[in-house]
Amino acid sequence: MIRKIITTGDGSKTIQIQDWNEQYHSIHGAVNEAYHVFIDKGFTYLTNEAISILEIGFGTGLNALITLIEAEKKNKIVDYTGIEAYPISIEEISQLDYIETLKADAFREAFLEMHRSSWENKIVVRPHFSFNKQKKDFREISDSNLYDLIYFDAFGARVQPELWTEIIFEKMYNALKENGVLVTYSAKGSVRRAMQAVGFIVERLPGPPGKREMLRAIKVSGETNFSNNS
């Protein structure tokens, strides 16, 4: 597949897969989307002092980098796992230039270490931030009761509908701890219904620039097929 670096609406960059006409992040703003969906509606929503995070679609590492920055600001301990089936190159990471965009030079080495680290090998990139990336298909995930928060950042249902099904969301539900949270940029009705079908309580929330809504799903024992925004 042909990949191209493009500039998004907020001036930050992302990768476009030209064969699919699909981007790794919103064309309306890669950084804005990451902050709005995954930090504001996910990371800061949790009050835990220590948070275990699973990212579905590690991709460029932007979500992990911003989470690292915010974790240090808020003095939180983070155990971060990123799943990626098709990793990008260090050259592409350099071209995206997220460190400069975020004015985060203090985190440059930590960010590069995430990308350079061996697969399936947990490392400590900063004193309160451990990181493990796993090269696998999302359908191979079989974790149980491990995570407080899931960043569901897979490619859209238009190009990969198989990743937005009840089968996948059941895996996400099982991977979360009690009262665990999943956030995603998608707000499709079929996605919301798939989440509800496996037991999530699902909220529709205001979306990032360019999107009217997004979804936040919560794992609550004994609550199935229910939404307070149905």
C-alpha positions in Angstrom: 0.0 0.0 0.0 1.2 3.5 -0.9 1.6 5.8 2.2 2.0 9.5 2.0 2.6 12.1 4.7 0.0 14.9 4.6 -0.7 18.0 6.8 -4.0 18.1 8.6 -6.3 21.0 9.6 -4.5 21.9 12.8 -1.1 21.9 11.1 0.0 18.5 12.5 0.8 15.7 10.1 -0.5 12.2 9.5 -0.1 9.3 7.1 -2.6 8.8 4.3 -3.1 5.4 2.7 -3.8 6.4 -0.8 -5.2 3.0 -1.9 -8.0 3.4 0.7 -8.2 7.2 0.8 -7.9 6.7 4.6 -5.8 8.5 7.1 -4.2 7.4 10.4 -5.8 10.5 12.0 -8.4 13.0 11.2 -7.7 15.3 8.3 -9.3 18.1 10.4 -6.4 17.8 12.9 -4.4 14.9 14.0 -3.3 16.4 17.4 -6.7 17.9 18.1 -8.4 14.6 17.5 -5.9 12.7 19.7 -6.4 15.2 22.6 -10.2 15.4 22.3 -11.0 11.7 21.9 -8.3 9.8 23.8 -7.1 12.3 26.4 -10.1 14.5 27.2 -12.7 11.8 27.0 -10.6 8.9 28.1 -7.4 9.5 30.0 -8.6 12.5 32.1 -12.0 10.9 32.6 -10.4 8.3 34.8 -9.4 9.3 38.3 -7.1 6.4 38.9 -3.6 7.3 40.1 -2.3 4.3 38.1 -3.8 3.5 34.6 -3.3 0.6 32.3 -4.0 1.4 28.7 -4.5 -0.7 25.6 -4.3 1.1 22.3 -5.9 -0.6 19.3 -3.8 0.8 16.4 -0.5 2.1 17.8 0.3 3.4 14.3 2.3 6.6 14.5 2.6 6.6 18.3 0.9 10.0 18.6 -1.6 8.8 21.2 1.1 7.2 23.2 3.3 10.3 23.1 0.5 12.6 24.2 -0.5 10.2 26.9 3.1 10.2 28.2 3.2 14.0 28.2 -0.2 14.3 30.0 0.7 11.5 32.5 3.8 13.5 33.7 1.7 16.7 34.0 -0.8 14.9 36.1 1.7 12.7 38.0 0.0 9.5 37.0 1.6 6.0 36.6 0.8 4.5 33.2 1.3 1.0 31.9 0.8 1.3 28.1 0.3 -1.5 25.5 0.1 -0.7 21.8 -1.2 -3.2 19.3 -0.1 -2.8 15.7 -0.3 -5.3 12.8 1.5 -3.1 10.2 4.2 -0.9 11.8 5.5 2.2 10.1 9.2 3.1 9.7 11.4 5.3 11.8 11.9 7.5 8.6 8.1 8.1 8.5 8.1 8.9 12.3 10.8 11.5 11.6 8.8 13.1 8.8 5.7 13.4 11.0 7.7 15.5 13.4 5.4 15.2 16.4 8.0 16.3 18.9 8.4 19.7 17.2 4.6 20.1 16.7 4.0 19.4 20.4 7.1 21.4 21.5 8.0 18.3 23.5 11.7 18.0 23.0 12.1 16.6 26.6 10.2 13.5 25.4 12.1 12.9 22.1 14.2 10.0 23.3 11.3 8.3 25.1 9.2 8.6 21.9 12.0 7.2 19.7 12.5 4.4 22.3 8.9 3.4 21.9 9.3 3.0 18.2 12.8 1.3 18.3 11.9 -1.1 21.1 11.5 -4.8 20.4 8.1 -6.2 19.9 6.6 -8.1 22.9 9.1 -6.5 25.3 8.0 -4.2 28.1 10.3 -1.2 28.7 10.3 1.7 31.0 10.6 4.9 28.9 10.2 7.3 31.8 10.0 6.6 35.6 6.2 6.4 35.7 5.6 5.2 32.1 6.1 1.6 31.0 5.4 0.6 27.4 5.0 -2.6 25.5 4.1 -2.9 21.8 2.7 -6.1 20.3 2.7 -6.9 16.6 -0.5 -8.8 16.0 -3.9 -8.7 14.4 -6.5 -7.2 16.7 -8.5 -10.4 16.3 -5.8 -12.3 18.1 -6.3 -10.3 21.4 -7.3 -12.6 24.2 -6.5 -10.5 27.3 -8.8 -10.7 30.3 -9.5 -8.1 33.0 -6.2 -6.2 32.3 -6.9 -2.7 31.3 -8.5 0.4 32.7 -8.8 2.2 29.4 -8.8 1.3 25.7 -8.0 3.7 22.9 -9.9 2.2 20.0 -8.2 3.8 17.1 -8.5 1.3 14.3 -9.0 2.3 10.7 -12.5 3.3 9.9 -15.4 0.8 9.3 -15.6 2.0 5.7 -12.2 0.3 4.9 -12.0 -2.3 7.7 -15.5 -3.2 8.8 -14.3 -6.5 10.3 -12.6 -4.5 13.1 -15.9 -2.9 14.3 -18.0 -6.0 15.0 -19.4 -7.7 18.1 -16.6 -10.2 17.9 -14.0 -7.5 18.3 -15.9 -5.5 20.9 -16.4 -8.7 23.0 -12.6 -9.0 23.1 -12.4 -5.4 24.2 -15.0 -5.9 26.9 -13.2 -9.0 28.2 -9.8 -7.1 28.2 -11.1 -4.3 30.4 -11.3 -4.3 34.1 -14.6 -3.7 35.9 -15.7 0.0 35.2 -13.1 0.1 32.5 -13.6 2.6 29.6 -13.2 2.4 25.8 -13.1 5.6 23.7 -13.2 5.9 20.0 -13.6 8.6 17.3 -16.4 6.6 15.6 -20.0 7.3 16.2 -21.6 4.9 13.7 -24.9 3.4 14.8 -23.7 -0.1 13.9 -20.6 0.4 16.1 -22.7 1.6 19.0 -25.1 -1.3 18.7 -22.2 -3.8 18.5 -20.8 -2.4 21.7 -24.1 -2.5 23.5 -24.7 -6.1 22.3 -21.6 -7.3 24.2 -22.5 -5.5 27.4 -21.1 -2.0 27.2 -23.0 1.1 28.4 -22.4 3.5 25.6 -22.4 7.3 25.6 -22.5 9.6 22.6 -20.3 12.6 23.2 -19.4 15.7 21.1 -16.8 14.7 18.6 -13.5 16.4 17.6 -13.3 19.0 14.9 -14.9 17.6 11.7 -17.0 15.1 13.6 -20.4 15.7 15.3 -20.1 12.8 17.7 -17.8 10.1 19.2 -18.4 7.2 21.5 -17.4 6.3 25.0 -18.2 2.8 26.3 -18.1 1.6 29.9 -17.9 -2.0 31.3 -20.3 -2.3 34.2 -21.1 -5.7 35.6 -24.7 -6.8 35.2 -25.5 -4.1 32.7 -26.1 -5.4 29.1 -27.8 -4.1 26.0 -28.3 -0.7 27.6 -27.3 2.8 26.6 -28.1 6.1 28.3 -28.0 7.6 24.8 -30.0 5.1 22.9 
